[in-house]
Structures are given as structure tokens and as C-alpha cells.
Amino acid sequence: MASVNSFGSRGTLDVNGKPYEIFRLNALAGPGLNVASLPYSLKILLENLLRTENGTDITGDDIRALAAWDANAEPNREIAFTPARVVLQDFTGVPAVVDLAAMREAMQALGGDAARINPLAPVELVIDHSVIVDTFGSKSSFEQNVDIEYGRNLERYQFLRWGQSAFHDFKVVPPGTGIVHQVNLEHLSRVVFTQENDGVVSAYPDTCVGTDSHTPMVNGLGVVAWGVGGIEAEAAMLGQPISMLIPRVVGFKLTGSLPEGSTATDLVLTITERLRQHGVVGKFVEFYGPGVAAVPLANRATIGNMSPEYGSTIAIFPIDDVTLRYLELTGRSPEQVALVQAYAKEQGLWHDPQVEPRYSERLELDLSTVVPSIAGPKRPQDRISLSESKKAFRGALATFVDEPKQKPQGYDKEVAESFPASDTPSRSESDSRSPQPTDHVDEAPVSGLRARDPISVTFPDGSHGQIDHGSVVIAAITSCTNTSNPTVMLAAALLAKNAVNRGLSRRPWVKTSLAPGSRVVTDYYDRAGLTQYLDALGFNLVGYGCTTCIGNSGPLIPEVSAAVNEHDLSVVSVLSGNRNFEGRIHAEVKMNYLMSPPLVVAYALAGTMDIDLFNDPIGTDGDGENVYLKDIWPSAADVAAVVESSIVSDMYKSGYADVFAGDERWRQLPTPKGDIFDWDATSTYVRKPPYFHDMPRNPEPVSDIAGARVLAKLGDSVTTDHISPAGSIARNSPAAKYLTDHGVAPADFNSYGSRRGNHEVMIRGTFANVRLRNQLAVGTEGGYTRDFTQDGGPVVTIFEASSAYLAAATPLVILAGKEYGSGSSRDWAAKGTVLLGVRAVIAESYERIHRSNLLGMGVLPLQYVPGEHAQSLGLTGEEVFDIVGITILNEGRIPSTVKVRAGDVEFDALVRIDTPSEASYYRHGGIMQYVLRNLLAR
């Protein structure tokens, strides 16, 4: 609570006879202070400042600056935001707890009280990223995958059990429960938070940060929440406010309603495309207008979930009657629902469709114009109208296969040129509103691109198939984005029912899976009598968690894998997820498309992307008659009727009644004891990290960088998926060698994500993505570079080069293009970078989270001045770099630019240290060292 109350804002709100202490926004009045017209999201930040005002980190001037926000000004005012809680998933949560355990030891070594290292804000961790689709297509798939998951992750789970007992206010949702963002939406989010101190109950907006970039999913509930790196989350856990600039806010007005045949997925892909085109990186997006009431809460959550795909910090919907109905449906208490309504109306947080707040920028969308869509083959913002999908696929395919020896009959070069992979088509005037046939023109099979016949494959059950470029080999209903949405999930099940009743089946080369975000999904499938139809098509339950969307796809069908590798096929995954970056879904799958759950089922039936679902038959029935998608696509009325009859509040109440207890297997896990963790020197999962090794009580002065070499020279849109280790561990990789040397058999390598608590594995996988193209090592793909400690600079792995440079005490830099670090908020993209010896990154532009994470690990983010880049400056990456001007930071000032000398080239680079707090993190060598020293000083 605030120790200072400059504006006399503390007051009382009575809700059904119960008093709550609140900090009233209407207490802020006077010249230039127009709180009523502030965007919804900024009102929540303003309340946060009023409640936490202390005269030092948060002052009256900060509060006035936000209350007098100039919508048109560029962000230049820093404020300190204190989230109500922190949400973790296990991939990022394990290293966060590892770091806290190491901080306790470091605090003790420096003579401080180890118990000071303890969460000061509620922390909730959901184990959802560890299940892998090892088995599929049978009723026992779920149990088998869970058994394998526990066998692989025993050390990690025991470590998290220790953390749950060793740290205060730290709760763990056990495996097999659901996906963190869906659990957060359906259960953890309060919308209005309450806390009791000395008999006084305070009420204030629920806010949170999470170690997953899709944390904004709960923006759909009106909760201000966004993704941060694990290191920034750790600081929030330790009570450190998050430093941020007051952002620009984009108002997105919605009108109309979705037409028949269009889904929430189509809507979010349309919004993603629009906002990427507009440019919203680092901004708040806020939806308003008369169309908001027509957007169900699940659709709002879907839109919020995709916020990192279009780059905004949040994408929020205000509280209204739709919010209250969802809270009631999902089992929140009547008292909580009444508090949310009363608080929102008292504080001016209730949505009024007739009021337009002041915004920095405005966009508008008529929902009736949204058409069926997919996105791919490698970026979520590359939306394709479903009516154009076959044509767009063929155009993109040309960039994924070798040039044809001869141009096949029917293959139109103009098709390839009109839809390059980096510029897929937008909605045109001719788009149809739902899957209906139009005039059909026969086209040649894509096998002609390689001037050979499709590959015949025989499967163990005796079935046969022919696979080719474009064959769909993974079809996954997965990810928090859509599995939280009953409408699209039930649409998928109804489509499956209609398909089975027409005698259709999945193609035998397609690996199918169903991984819901919570157990409620399978409850309503069972209640509606639809589970059997999904099972019949191979969409059996494989687990409750993130699977294919994060690369936990498991192996392809063996016969398919063999054919893909032998013939270098460019095959396809289709998934109802939010990420489809290169190399993410599966190392053997080059093309990946995002789509709604019913379309995932449809493509599993078709077995290929080389199909026009509006015109081509999806299969044949028992009588040999063609079946088209329109024949089995459920109507909106059919879906709505099943939603109404099959989903009840008791499902959520019973499903979350004892959510932290876990099953018998979880409860029986042996758990280490004690406040200080006893590190196991033989563990290959959890190891003491090196960040605090020999750390002095006071930071050393920062220095300029001299004699640096380039570790990697990269192009545009290099994502954290390219940088951070993820997915399976290749058997010929440096990480595999480390594990083998430590007695781990290849079958037990597990994934990079599961080994995030072991820095030795992770640094060996940093920049090792199979699709990474390092321009310094021309002709290679994957984690390779040149080692200039050796004559001629031979090509070696990035880890081998890093080891040589570290031994020679040579600092390293990364050169990059636009949107460097877009993608998930992976702390290991920054941690691995610093542990490889990188001191600075020079890029054309950054994604918000990764730039922040680099500073949080003591890596300097620099940016070319507008109009300049590596190519224009003639940089090859073979130069020796000196970076001069950093030492101004020792004087308490932030340099706007530094001088970079690269061989004979000299240029200025912008210093992307955006706030004084970030400057402090950099001077201390990282945010964890900064927090530790501050706690030690107290």
C-alpha cells in the first residue's frame, strides 16, 4: 500500500455491505488532468501509481504525468509499474527458480540473509510445457505421454516441489492440468484483486506479468498483463517495480459481427495482419466501440493471446457484461463477480460503447468483413484467405524446394511470383464468406516441381499412401490460442462427427493430436457425445499442455520421416497455434500453417496443402461420391446449440476445485527439504548457474568494448526461436555431445525446454536452430559461424567458436537486421547470448521483450541510425569492432549514441537503453545482480 497519499485518493467502496479500501481515480482533478477520457489501460496504470506512491520510486509528479497524458507525444516519461502477481510456465519457471536458489546462496556468501530472497508478490507456476506427443492416435495416448513425461522430468518436478515448500507465496499447478494461459483465464485471474492487511481489505485491478509472451491472453478479461523475460519476472517476484515508459495507445474500434463461416481464428489472423502492417511494437492496443459487445470473451482472449504476434505489449478489452457472464460461467464466486462490477463502474473502468477515449492512433474493423483464413508458411502475420490458400501455397513452395529441372505442365510461374513466402496475400474483394464451391480449374500436382512421381509409403497396418511436397504430416489441435475457445473447439468436433458419418478418415501419413488447454474441454466433448468422432479421426487426447505449438511435436510417423529425409520433401504442419516460425514445429517440417481447429481437422482429412477447400473434394464417401468441405462444415447455429447444451459452470468449479494438489503421482514425488537447495553435481537438468560467481558487493565500472569479433551476422526477422534453444536436441549437436559425455543416452535427451535449468546444455543450443542463416558462414544453415582465432577463419559450430573466443578473452558482437528478437519472451535468448561471450548486439530494430532481456543480462543493445544497416555500411562480419562512448554510464548519464569502428568503417549507433532503471541494470551486469545488491544493502 502507498506510504504517501498526495492526492487524498484513499477511500472506501461498499459492495453488498462489505467495505473495501480503494484508491479513487476521480480524486485526480485540476488543470490538464482529464482522467475520465484516459484509455482504459492507462487508468489501470494510474491506479497502480496512486496505490504504490512512496515518494521515491513513485512520486506525485509521476502520477500527474500519467493523468495529464498527451496522446500524441512520443513516449518519454518513465514510470514504475508494480504487478499484483507473477505467472510462470515450467520451461521459463524452472530457470527462474534456479536463479532464485542461486541468489539465496549468493546472498548468504556475501553475508546477507538468504531468506530475503523470497517472492514478495504471489507467484503461480503451471507445468504445461513438458508433455511431448510421443504417442498419438489411441485411447491410451494420454496416459502413455504422461508416463513418459514424468520419467523424463523427474528431477525438474522434484526441484519445483522443493521451490513450492522453500519459497513463500509460490504455488505450482501440476502436470496434466492445462496450459498456463488457459488456466490463468479460467481460474487464476481475479480481474479485481483483494488483499488484507491489519484487518483492512483492499481492492484494486488484477495485473500480472508472465514468463511467456502470450500472457496478454487475460487482456480479454480486462486484466492488464504482458509477457516479460524470466529475469524481469524474477525482479517482480522480489518486489521490484517494472520500469516502463508511458506507452502510446492504439484505439481499435470494432463494429458489426462475424459472418457465417468465419471463426475467432479468422478474426485474430485478420487483426494480426492489420496491426503488423500498422506498426504497434511496444504500444498498448485497446478495443472499443459498438462491436465489442458482439465479441465473446473467448474470442477476446484469442485476440489478446496473439498480441506478441503483432508486437503490441497488450491488446485489451474493457470490462462489461460479457466479462461478468464469463466469470459466472467459469465458477467465480457471486461475491467476486459483484466486486468486479461495482469496482469497474466506480473507477470508470466499465465499457461504454458510446464513449471514445483519447488515443494516440486509431484503427477500425467491421467484423462482417472477416473471411476464413490461415497464416503461413513461416510467420503468424502472413495471413492468407482460405480461398487463395492453394495458389499461395504453390507460390511459397517454390522457395522451399530445389529449382525444377524442367517446368512441369500446368505449373504457373506467375503463381509463384505473385505470392512469395515473405509476402502472402491479403483479403481481396473476391473472397468468399464461407467454404462454398466456385468455378474449378484443374491444376497439375506439385510433384512436378521436382520432376518426379509422389513417394509411395506402406504403413505397418498395411495401408498405403503417396506423399509429396505439401503433404500434411502433422495436424494438431493445440495451444492456448484456440483451445480456450469452446466455439472453435466444438466446431472441430462437429466437423469430425460430420466427416465420420460420411465415411471419411484421416490420411495415414498425418500425425494427429488433441492437446486441450484445460480438462474442461474434454469434459464438454464428453457431455456433447463428440469425443468418439475425434478419436475416430486420430485426434485422441495426447495431453493437457503446450505441445506442437512449442515444438513438442514428437517424432513423425517413422515411414513418413524416412521418406521426407530420403527425398528432401517440403512437407507441412497445420496447427491451431500461434507460432509457426521456421524450425519451431518440427525439424523435418519446412512449412507450417496456423488455422482454426475445424480447419486442422479438414486438412488432416485432405492430407495436403495442395488443395482448394472451396472447390476440390476433401475425400470420397462410402458410395464413392465426392465430399466437399461445405458438406461437413457445421453451421454457426449448430455450434451455438452444442455450446449452450454442453458447457456448464460446474465443469469449471470441479475442474479447479483442488488445482494445486495434483494427482497421486505428483503428491508422492520425493521432495528435497531446506531453504538452501542442495545442488546435485551429477544432474543434467538442474545446475547452479554462473551469474553470481565471484560477484563483488559493488559493481565494477563499465568499459568500452575493444577488439571484438562478430559471432553472427543475421538478416531480418531473426526470432527468439532462432536464438533460444527449443524443441528436440539433435544427435550431432554440441548439446548432444555434452549429454552423451555425461552418460545420457540419445533416447533420454528430452528437449531443450525441459533442460532450461542446465546452462551447459542451453549455451550449446543457443543460435543452433536448424533454420538459422548466419551470413558470416555462407552456404551453411544452422548454428555455424567462423572462428577467427584460427588462420583463415574456418567454419565451426557457434559454441566451438564461442569457446575459442572466451579462451582468448575476445569479446563478441552480433549484427542483425529488422525485428531482431521477435517471438516468445525467452530469457534464454538473452542468457545464452551473454554466456557465449556476446557484449553487444547491433540491429536495425528490436522486438520489445528481447531488447529488455538483453539489458537484463548485461548485453548492450545498439541500433543503426535510420537509413543505415550492415549492407549500406559494407560490413562483412570479418572486421574487428571497437565500441567507444559506453563509459558515460559511469557518470550516471545515458549516452544517446556510441561510436563504432569496424575495420576501416566508422559509424554512430543508437544506444537502446531507454530508461534510467535499464541503465542501472547494465551497470550492475544484469537485473539479478542489481536486485541482489539492493537487497543486500537493505
N, C-alpha and C positions, 0 to 999 in steps of 0.2 A: 504494500500500500504506500501511497505517497507520504513522504515525510514533510512535504511542502504543499500547500494548497493555495497558490497565489490568486486564483480566481474564485475562491469560495464555491467550488463546484460540488463538494461532497453533499449528498442529500440522501433521501430515503424513498424507496419505491415500495408500495404496498401491493401485494399480489394475493388476493383471496385471504386477507388477514395476516399474511406473513410479511414482515418488513425485510427489505434488502438494502444494504448500503450501495449507492451508485454514485458515479461522478457525472453530473449532468452536463451535456453538451451545450444546452441553452444558457448556461452561466457565462459563456463567452459571447460578449456583446460589445459593441462600440464601433468607432470609425474603422472601416476597412475589414471588419470581422463579420463575414457573411457565412456563418456555419450552416445555415439551413440549405444553401444551394451547393454545398460541397458534395462531391461524389460519395456514394455510399461507402466505398472502401476507405476513403480518406477520413470519413467520420470515425471509422473504427480505429484508425491510427491515431486520430486526435484524442479519442477517449483513452487510448493506451498511454499517451503522454501525460494527460491530466492525472491519471491514476498513479503513474510512476514518477511524477515530478519529485526531484530530490535536490535541485539547486546546483548540481554538478553535471552529471551525465545528461539530465533532462531539466531544462530551465524554462522559466516563463517566456523567454524570448523564442525558444523552440516552439512552444505552444502557439504563440502569436503568429509565428511564421507559417505554421501549418493552417491555422484558422484563416489567415489572410492569403491563402494560396493563390498564386497567379497562374491560371490555367495555361497561359500562352508562354510562360517563361521556361527556359531550359533548366533542368534540374541542377541546382547549385547549393541547396541547403541540406546539411546532414542532420538526421535525427536518429535517435536510439530507440529501436523497437524491441519490446520485451514480450515474446510469445508466451501464451498461457501454458503451453505444453509442447513436447517434442515427440515425434513419431519416427520409429526406425523400422526397417526391414532387416532380415538377418544378414544378407550379403554386406550391407553397409553397417549394420548394427554390431556385428562381431568385431570388426576393426575398431569401432568406436569404444566398445567395452574393453578391448585390448589396450587402447590408448589410455583409457581411464585407469586401468590396472597398472600400466607403466607409470602414469603420472603419480599414482599413490606411492610407488616405490621411489620415484624421483623426489617427491616432496619429503619423504622420510630421509632420503640420503642427504638432502640439503638442510636437514634439521627442523623441518616443519612437521605439522600434524597431518598424517596421511588421511585421517577422517575428513579433512577439509575438502578432499576430492570426492564429491558426492553430488548427485543430482539435486539441484535446488528448484527445479521445475519438474512436474510429472513427466515421466518417460514411459512410453508404451512401445514395445517391440513385437512385431508379428513375424513369425518364422514362416515365410512363404516362398522364398527364392531357391530352396534346396531340392525340391522334388523335380525329377527328370523323367521324361517319358521313355523309360527303358522298355516297358511292355505296353501294348495297346491292343484294342480290339477284342477284349474278352471281359467277362464279368469279374474276373479276379485281378484285372489290371491295377485297380486302385490299391488293393492290399499288397500286391507284389511290389509296386513302386514305393509304397510307404516302407515296406520291409527293407528294400534296398537303400532308401533314403536314410533310415536310422543306422544301418550298417556303415554307410559312408561317413556319416556326420556325427558319430557318437561323441568325439572329442569336442566338437563345436557346441553340441547341445549341452554337454556337461558344463562347459565353460559358461554358457548363458544361464544355466541353472545356478551356478556359483554367483554370477552377477546379480541375479534376482534376489539372492539372500544377502549378498555383501553390500549392495547399494540400496539406499532408501528411495522410496517412490519410483521404483523401477519394476515394471511388470512385463511379463512375456506371454504372448499368445502362442501356444504350442503348435507344432506342425500339424498339417491336415485340417486346419480350421478355415483358412481362406486367405485371400490376397489383402495385403495391408491396407490398400486404399478403399477396398470394398468394406472391410471390417471397420475402417475409420468412418466411412459414410454411414453404414448401417448401425453402428454401435458406439464407437469411441467419441464421436463428435457430439459436443453438448449444445452448440450454437450460442447459448448463453452459459458461461462458466460461473460456478459458485465456489466460494472458499470461506471457511470460517476461521476467524482469529479473535480470541478473547471473547467468545460469545456473540460476535457480530458476523453476520453472513453477508458477504459482498457478492454482487452480481456484476458481470462485465462480459463483453463479447469473447466468445471462444476463438482463440487464434492459435496457430501452430506452425512449426516448421518441421520438415521431414527430410530424411536422408534418401529420398527418391524424388526425382523431378516431377513425378505425377501426383505429388501431394496436393496440388490445386484441385484435385477431383472434388474435395469437400467445399470448394468455392460454390458448387451447385447448391449447397445448403446455406450460403451466405457467410461461410466461415473464411476469414482471411488466412490463407495458408499457402506456403510455397516450398519448393524444394531447395535444400542447401547441401553443401558438401558435408561429409561426416565430421570434418574438423570444425566447421562452423556450428554444426549441431552440438558437438561436444561443448563448445563455449556456451551455447544457450542452456545446455543441461547444467552447466556450472554457474548459471545466474548472470552470465554476461549478456548485456543487450546487444542486439544485432545492429550494427551501424549501416545506415542506408540513406540515400538521397531521396528527398520527397519526389516521387515519380511524376511523369506525365500520365494522364489518364485518358484512355480512348473510350468514348461512349459508342456502343454498338447497339443501334436501335433495331428491334425486331418487330415486324408486322406480319399479319397473315398466319397461316398454319400449314403444316406439312401436307402435301398431296398424297393420294392413294399410291402405294408402291414405293414411296420414299421412307427411309428409316432414319433413326438417330445417327447412325454411322454415316449415312449420306450427308446429313446436316453438318456433322463435325468435320468431315473431309472438305466440304464447301467452305466452312468458316476457316479451317486451317489454310486453305489456298488463299482466301481473301486477305487474311491477316498477315501471312507471309509476304504477299505482294505489297501490302500497305506498309509493313515495317513496324513491328511492335516490340522488338527486343528491348528488355529492361523496363517496359511500360506496364501499367495496370490496364486491363481491359474490363469494362463493366457493361453488362447488358441491361437494357431498359426499354420501355415503350409498351404499346398495347399487345404486341406479340408475345411478351414474356409469360403472360398467364396461360398461353397455349403450349408452353414448353413444359412437359412433365419433369418432375425432379430428376428422374433417372437420365433424361436427355440433358438436363443442365449439368449433371455430374459428368456425363460423357464429354461435354464441351470443355468443362474445367480440366478434366483429365488430360486433354490434348494440348493444354497450354504450352508445355515446353516444345511441342512440335511447331508451333508458330512463334515461339520465342518470348512471349509475354511472361511477366513474373506471376501474375494471377489472371484469371478470367472468371469474374464473379457475378453471381445473380443476387439481388437483394432478397430479403425475407418477405414472404407473402403467404397467402392462404395455401398455396401449393406446398410450401415448406412445412407448414403445420400439419397438413394431411400426411405428408411423408413421415414426419416424426411420430405421428399416431400409428401409422401402419407398421413402422419398424420397432414398435414396442417401447418408445419413450414414455415415461410416466405422465399422467394428466397434469401433475404439478409442474413438470419441466416444460410441457407444451404451453401451459398458461403463462409461465415465466417468460418464455421466448416471445410470445405475442405481446405481453404487457411491456417488456423491456424495449422491444423493437419500436413499438408505437410511441413510447415515452421519449426515446432518444432520436426520433426522426430517422430510424433505420428501416421503416416499413415501406415497401414499394408502392408508389403512386404512379400508375401508368400515364397520368396526365402531366406529370412534372418532369421537366428535363433539367437535371443538374448541369452545372457548368463543367465542360470537358475541354481537354486540350485539343482533341481531334474527334471527328465523328465519322462513323460508317453506318450503313443501313442495309438490311437484308429482308426481302419479302420471302418468308418461309415457303410460300406456294411455288417458288421458282426452283426449289431444290429437287434434283433428279438423282436416280440411282447412280452410285459412283463407287469407284475403287481408287487406290493410290499405289503407285509403284513405278518402276520395279525396285527402287532403292531409296526413296525419300517419302516421308509421310505427306509432304506438301504438294507432291506431284499428282494431283487429282486427275482422274480420267473418268469421263462419263461412261457408264456401262455400255451404252450404245456404240461407243467408239473403242471398246476395250480390245477387240481382236486386231483392229487396224493399228492401235497404239502399241500393242504387244509386238506385232511384227516389226514395227519401226524400231522399237527398243532392242529387239533380239539381235539386230544386225551389229550392235555394239558389243554383244556378249559372245559372238562366235567368230570363227575364222572367216575371212572373205571366201565366198563360194568360188570354186574353180570355174564354174560356168553359171550364167544367170539362169535359174530354173524357169520353166514356163509358168506364167501366172504370178511370178514374184515381181511386184511393182516397186522399182527403185524409189518412186515418189512417196510411197508409203513410208519407207524407212527415213527419208529425209524430212517428211512433214511431222514426224513425231520422234525426234531424238530423245534419248533416255533422260537427258537433263532438262527437257522442256516438253513434258507431256501435256496433252490438250486440256483446255478448259471447256466448260459447258457451252454448247453452241445453240443457235436458235432452233435447230432441228432435233434437239434432244427430246426423247420421249419421256413421259412421266412415270411409266411403269413398264415392266417387261412385256411388250407386245410385239408380234412379228411385223416386219416391214418387208419391202421388196428385197429378195435374197439374190446375191451374186456368188456363184461358186468361186472359190479361190484355191490355189494349189497348196498342198501341205507344206509346213515349214521345213520338213526334212530336206527339201530341195536346197536349202541354204548350205547344206554340206554335201550335196550331190551324192546322196546315198539313201538307202531304204531305212525305215524305222528299225529299231533294235528289238528283236523278239526275246521275250523273257518268259521262262517257265517257273512257276512258284511251287513250293512244297506241297500245296493242296491239289496240285495237278492243273490249276488254272493257268491260262496263258495271257499274255498281253504284249503290246508293242509300245515302247516308249521312245520319245524323240525330244528334240528341243521343245521346250514349252510344256512338257508333261508335268502335271501337278503331282509331286511326290510327298508333300506334306499339306494336310488340311486340318487346321487346328482352331477350335473354338477355345480361346484362351485370352488372358489379360484382363486387368481391371477395367479397361476402357468400355468393353461391351458386356462382360459377364455380370455387371451390376445392374444391367438394364433388362427387366423382365420382358418388355415388349419384343426386343430383338431376339432374346433367348428363346422365348416361346414361339416366335415366328420361325426360328430354325427348327424347333421340334415339330411344329405343324407341317413345315415343308418336308421334313423327314417322313412324317406319317403319310402325307400325300404321295411321296415318292415310293415308299414301300408298298402302299396299296395299289400303285400302278406297276409293281413288279420291278422297280429299278433297284440297283445296288451300286455301291462304290466300286471304282475301278481297282483292280487288285494291286496296282503299284502305288496306291495312295496310302500314306500313313495318316490315319485319322485319330483325333483325340479330343476329349472334352475335359477342360480344366476350369471349373467354375471358380468365381471369386469368393463364394461362401456356400455353406451347406444348405442355405435357404433355396438355392437354385435347384438342387436335386430334390428337395422337399416338394417344390411346386411342380417339378416334372412328374414326380411320382403321383401327386394328388391329381394331376390332369391326365394321368394314364398315358404319358408320352415317352417315358423312358425307354420302353421296348422298341420304339421306332428308331430312336437314335442308336441304340445298341445294334439293331439290325443292319445299320449302315456303317458300323465300326466306330461310332462316336461314343464309345463306352467311357465312363468316368476313369480318368487316369490319375487324378489328384486334385486337391484344393490348393491352388497356388499358381505362381507365375511359372509358366513352362516354356512353350515355344517362343513367346514374345521376347524372352530374355536369353534365348539361345539354348534353353534346356530341352531341346527337341528330342534328344536321344538319337540313337542310330537310325538311319534309313533302313527300309526293308533290305536285307542283305543282297538279294539278287538285283535290286534296283541300284544299290550303291555300286556294285561291281560293274554294271552296265554304264552308269554315269561316269565312273572313273576311266574305264577302258576306252570309251568313245568320246570323252570330254563333252558330255551333253550339258547344255544350259537348261537346267530344269527349274521348277518353280515351287515356291511355297505360297499358300494362301492362308491368312490368319486374321482373326478378329481382334488384332492387337493394335498397338500404337507406334511400333518401331519396325522398320524394315531396312535398316541400313545394311550396306554391303558386309557380308561375313558374319552378320549378327545371328541370323536364324539357324543356319547350318553351314558348315564349311564347304559342303558339296553342292549347295544350292545357291545359284548365282542370282536368281531373280525372285523377288519377294513382293507380294501384293497384300495390302490391307483392305479389309472389306467387312461387311456386316456378317453376323453368324449365319443367317439363312443363305447368303451367297457363298460362304465357306462350304456349306453342305452341297450347294449346287455345283460348285467346281469339283468337289470330290466325286460327284456323280459323273460329271463330264470327263474328268481326268486330264484336262488340258486347258491351257490358257488360249490356245489357238481355236477359239470358238466364239461365235457371236450369239450370246444368250438370248438376244431378241429374235433371232431368225433361225439359228441352227438347232436341230433337235438335241436334247440333252441325253437322250437314250431311247431305247425301244421297250415297249411293254411286252407282256406275255404273249400277245397276239401278233407281235412283230410290228405294231403301229408306232410311229414316231411320237415321242413325248417331248413337249417343249416346256421351258421354264414357266411360261404363263399358265400351263395346265396344272402345275403343282404349287404355284406361289400362293400362300394364304392371303386372304383379304384382310384389310385393317379391322373390319368388323369381327371376323373370326378370331383374330389375335386378341382384340379387346375383350371379347366374351370369355376367352380362356383366362386372360389376366384377371378378370373380375371374379371368376368362379374358383380359381386355384390358389390365389395368394391371400393369406390371412395374417393378421398381426401375431397370432400365437406362434407362427413359424419362427419369427424373429425373436420373440420372448424366450422360447425354449432353446433355440439355437445358441443364444448368447447368455443363457442363464448362469453358466459357470465357465465362462470362456477362457479364464486364465488357468484353470485347474488341469486341463489336458486329460488324455486317456491314461489307462493303467500303465502303458509302456512309458509314457512321459513321466508319470509320478514315481515310477520305480527306478529311474536313472540314478546311479550313484553320483552324488554331488560333492565336489570339494568344499571345504569349510575355510573360514578365516577372512580377515579384512584385506590381507595381502595375498595375492594369488601366487601359488607355488608353481612356477613355470616348469614344464616337463621338457628337458633338453632334447628328448628324442621325438617330440611331437612334430609332425609335418603340417599340422593345421593351425596351431596357436603358438606363436613365438613372441618373445619380448622384443618390441621394435626398438630401433636405434636412435630415435629422435632426441632422447634426453641423455644420451651417453656423454659423460663428462661435461654436462651443461653447467656453466658458471652462474652464480647468483645474479649477476648483472650482464646485460648483453654487450658483446664486442661492437665497436663502431663498424658501420657498413663501409664497404670499399668499392671502388670502381672495378670493372671486370677487364682483365688483361690477358691476351694470348689465348682467347677462347677459340674452340673449333665447333663446326656445325655437326650436330649429331644426325639431324634430319632436315631436309628441305622439302616442304609439303605444299600441296595445292590448296584449292578452295574446299570448303565443307568437310574438312577433316574433323570427324566427330570423336566424342569420348569413347565410342565403340572402336574406333581405330586405335586410340591411345591406350585405353584401360584394358587390362586382361579380362576376358569374358568368354563364356562358353567352354567347350571341351579343351583339354590340353593335348596338343598334337604330340605324337610319339617321337618325333625327331626334333623337338624344340628344346631350348635351354632349360625350361622349367621341367620337362620330362627327364632330362639328364640329372637334374638336381634330385628329383623324386626317386629315380632309379638308384642313384648313388646312396640314397637314404633308405633303401630297401623296400620301396613301394613298387608293387607290380603294376604294369600298364592298366590292367583291368580295374585297379583301385585309384587311378589318378584323380578321379572325380573332376570337378570343374574349377576354373579359376575363381569363380564367385564363391564357391564353398571354401576355398583356401585363402580368402582375403585376410585372415588373421595371421598369415605367414608371409612376411615381407620378402623372404628369399624367393618364394615362388612368384610373387607378384612382380617384382622388378624384372624377373626373367621373361615375363609375359607382356611388359609394357612396350608399346609400339610394335607388337608382334602379330597384329591382326593380319590374316592371310590376304586381305584386300588392300592393305596399306601400300601406297606407291611413293617411295622415297626417291625424289628426283636426283639425289646425290648418288644413288646406286642405280643407274639407268639399266632398264631391262629386267629388274627384279620386281617381285610382288611379295609383300610380307615384311617381316621385321629384319631388314637388311640395311646396311649402310657401309661407308668406307672408313677404314681405320688409318688415320694419317700419322699415327705414331710409328707406322711401318712405311718403308720406302714404297712409293707408288700408290699408297692408299688402297690396299686390296679390299675387296668386298667381304665383309664378315657379318655375323649377326649383330644387332644393335646392342645386345647385352655384352657380347665379347668386346666390341669397340668401347663401350662404357667402362668396362673393367680395365682396359688398357689406358684409357684417358684418366681414370681415377688414380691408377698406379703412377701415372706421370704427373699428377697434380694439375691437369689441364682442364679448365672449366669448359662447359659446353653451352651451346645455344641451339634453339630450334627456330627455323624460318618457316612461316606459314602464310596462307592466303586469307580469304574472307571466311567469316563464321567459324573461326577456329574454336574447337571445343564444344560445338553444338551437340545436343543429345542428352543422355542421362547425367544426373548430378553425381558422377562417380568421383569419390575422393581419391581413388587410386590412380585416376588420370593425372592428378597433381602429385600424389605421394610417389608414384613410380617415376614421374619426371624428375623430382628432386633427388631421389635415391640413385638415379642413373648419373647424377652429376650435372644436371642442367641448371644453370644460374639465371638464364633469361630466355624469354620467347619473344620473337619479333613477328607480329602478324598484321594483316590488313584490317581485321576486325575480330572481335571475340564474342562468344556467347556468354551471357552474364555470369552463370554459375561457375564455369570453368575459370574465367578470369579471376573471380573471387577466390576460388580454391587454390590457384597458383600462388596468390599472395599469402593465403593461409598457410602455405608450406614454405614460404620464403623465396619463391621464384618470382623474378621481376617481369611483369607483362609490359612489353613495349609495342607500340603501334606505328606503322609507317604513316607519314603525313599524307593527307588526301592527295590522290593522284600518283603516289609512288608505290612501288612494290618491288619484289625481288627482281622481276624481269626488267622493269624500267631502269633499275639501278645496275643491271648487268651482273647481279650476284649469282655465282655458280654453286656456292656452298663449300668451295675448296679454300676460301680465304681464311686468314687468321683475323679474329674480331677483337677490337678493344671498345669498351663502352665507358664513356667518361661523363661525369656530372652527377653520379649517384650519391656522392658523399655529402651533398647539400642536405640530405635527410638527417645527418648527424646534427645539424643546426636547428632541427625542428621544422624545416621547410620542405615542401614537396616540389621537386623540380617539374616544370611543365614539359621539358624536353631534355634529352641527353644527346651527346654527340657519339655517333657510331662510326668507327673506322674499320673497314673490311678490305684488307689489301690496299689497293690504290683508290678505293671508293670511300667517300666520306659523306654521311648524311645525318640529318636530325631525326630522332624518333620520339614520338609522344610517350610520356610516362603514364601508364594506366593505373596509377594509384589514385583512386577517386575520392577518398575521404581520409581525414586525419587518423581514424582508427586503423585503416588499412596500412597507413604509413607506420604506425606503431607495430603492427604485426610483422611487417617486413624488417624493421629494425631489430626485432627480437628473434628473427629467424623463423617465425611462424606464429600462428594464433595460439597453439597449445603452449608454447614456451612463454608467450605473453601472459596468458591466463595463469599459468603455474607461478610465474614470478609475482604477479599481482596478489594471488592468494598467499604466497609466502610472505610478502611484505606486510600483509594484514596481521 
